[in-house]
Amino acid sequence: MSPAPELQIPTVTRQSDGTKIHEISGHKFKAVGLAQPTFCSFCSKFIYGVGKQGYKCLGCETVVHKRCHALITARCTFGPSSRAPVPAETTNLKTRRSRSASEEPPSNTHHFNKHFFTRPTFCDHCGSMLYGLTKQGVQCTDCHANVHFRCQEKVLRNCGIQCQ
């Protein structure tokens, strides 16, 4: 049996218009109503219901179930917390050039190429459908992640890494 994921308690703040913002792992989730079929970015299950069915991050625009937002452990890649200063140790590692490829830190960035999908496909980042007739989105050549053009800059740098 796999251990149950650790439940984090989000910090809830109320905006001036009365909406609540749930902050967890650098994400700022806001309850939203979804106008089109959407899949959860955490558990990959369909989000359904009436009213505000899920939570959407205001920074990276990832969409999750209400029950899944407290289980998110990956840091937000596009929010203000991702722009925090990098410690000096990691800065020196990146600027130093080495002759051996084994000494460099592994790169987990995706290698996206335009892709023509022959069947209805959903974005692996925001969960909504990739729409259009041709070249609806991009696909990673390594891990085959499918995302919108608008989501490719915001997607987590986790190519080849199992997140769950």
C-alpha positions, 0 to 999 in steps of 0.5 A, a space after each residue: 500500500 502506498 502512503 496517503 498523501 500528506 494534507 497541507 492546510 491552505 492559508 485562506 484570505 478574503 478579497 475585497 469583493 468577498 471571494 476567498 483565495 486559498 494559498 498553498 505551495 506558492 499557488 493562489 487558488 480561487 474557486 471557479 465555475 468551468 464552462 467547458 469539460 475540464 480534467 484535474 491537473 492533480 488526479 487527472 479525473 473529470 471535474 463536474 458539478 454545478 456552480 464553482 466546481 474547482 479551484 484555478 491558480 491565479 498564477 500558473 492557471 492550473 485547475 484542480 478539484 476542491 478536494 485536491 487543492 490541499 494535496 498539491 506539493 509542486 511549487 507554482 511556476 508562474 506566481 510571485 513566489 516563483 520569482 523569489 531570489 535564488 540562493 547563491 549556491 545554485 547560481 554558481 552551479 548554473 554559471 560554472 561551465 563543466 566539460 563533463 555532462 555528468 557534472 551538470 544538473 539534470 534538465 527537466 524542461 520539456 521539448 515542445 513541438 507543434 502537434 496535430 491531434 486526431 482525436 479530442 485531447 485535453 491539456 495536461 496543465 490546465 485540463 481544458 480541451 485543446 480546440 481547433 482543426 489543425 495544430 491545436 497545441 504542442 506535445 513534448 517529444 520526450 514525455 508526450 505531455 499535451 498542452 495549449 500554446 498559452 500553457 507551455 510557458 507555465 507548465 511545470 519543469 518535470 519532464 520524465 519525473 513522476 509527480 504523484 
